């Protein structure tokens, strides 16, 4: 192996059996035919698109009674220690292997330089998509702001603006994080403040005005429903 990432080769296997071990990883990917393998007593068949990662020191016996052609990578790259026997992205790995097999026929090709790492990339499972960052909504702070503006006709857009979100995004987050729609959350803030003001001795008319109710009777009805639950 001339480079740390390894050396690629295109190999033909026939009916004559072979057996050996390597001090490095050997990765095989079938292009056509079937290669019979026995790796440390574990038998498997490598057909087109199928692969095998043989760890350093593992003895393997092989033969292909009807012939087999494989792309073979001999490598000491530690990344292969975390790969499964079969490529995680089989279709991409096979397409890449066919390309590399053709490119290896040309001495000026960059396949030998870039191919080993591209094969590793196609073989291993892709990382999960990173979770999108969500700016936290400080609901207690939003409740304080809302309590200072409940005498106004507040909208979902105004609430969303306070936490730097679009109305639709705020509505979705409110439902997910509080279990309430945005307007239900706002109604609860009105009721909580109204109940607090009434308990402190403020008149129904004054409490209704402070909390944005259209009339004292509307507030009285809302409080009655709240206490009934």
C-alpha positions, 0 to 999 in steps of 0.5 A: 500500500503506497498511501495511508488510505490504501491501494485499489485493484481490480481482481479476477477470481477463478476456480482455483482456491486460495487462502491467506491473511493480511496485516491490514483491512481488505475490502471486497466489492463484487462487480460480477460473478460470485466469489465464495468466501470463508472468513474465520469460519464464517461463510459468505457469497459475494455477488454483484453489489455485495461486499465484505470487510476483512479485518487485519489478521483474519484468515480467509479462504476463497474461490469462484467456481464460475469466475468472479470480478471484484474491486479490492481495497487493501488499506490500513485506514482506521475508518474501516473498523467501524464499517459493517460487512455490507455497504450502507449505500449499496447502489452508490457503492456499486456505481462507484466501484464500476467507475473505479474499475474503469478508471484504474485502467488508465495510468493517469487517473486519479482513482487510486488517489481519491477512490479509497476514501470515496469508497469508504464514504459510500460504505459507511452509514451516513450521519443523521441530518443535524438537528436544526437549531431552535431559538428557545421560547422563554414562556415565562418572559413572554407571559410577563410581556403579554400581561402588560399588553392584555388591554390591547387586541393582541394577535398571534403575529405580535406574540410571534414577533416577541420571540423572533418567529413567524406566526406559523412557526410560533403556532406550531411551537406553541402547540408542541411545547405547551399543548395549546393553540396560540390563542388558547395560550393567550386566553389562559394568560387573560384568565390568570391575570383577571383571576389575580386582579379579582382576588386582589379586590379590583372590580370586575369592570376594572379587571375586564378593562385591564385584561382586554375583555369586551365587557364585565359580563364577558369576564364574569362568564369566563371566570365562572367557566374557569372555576367550574373546571 
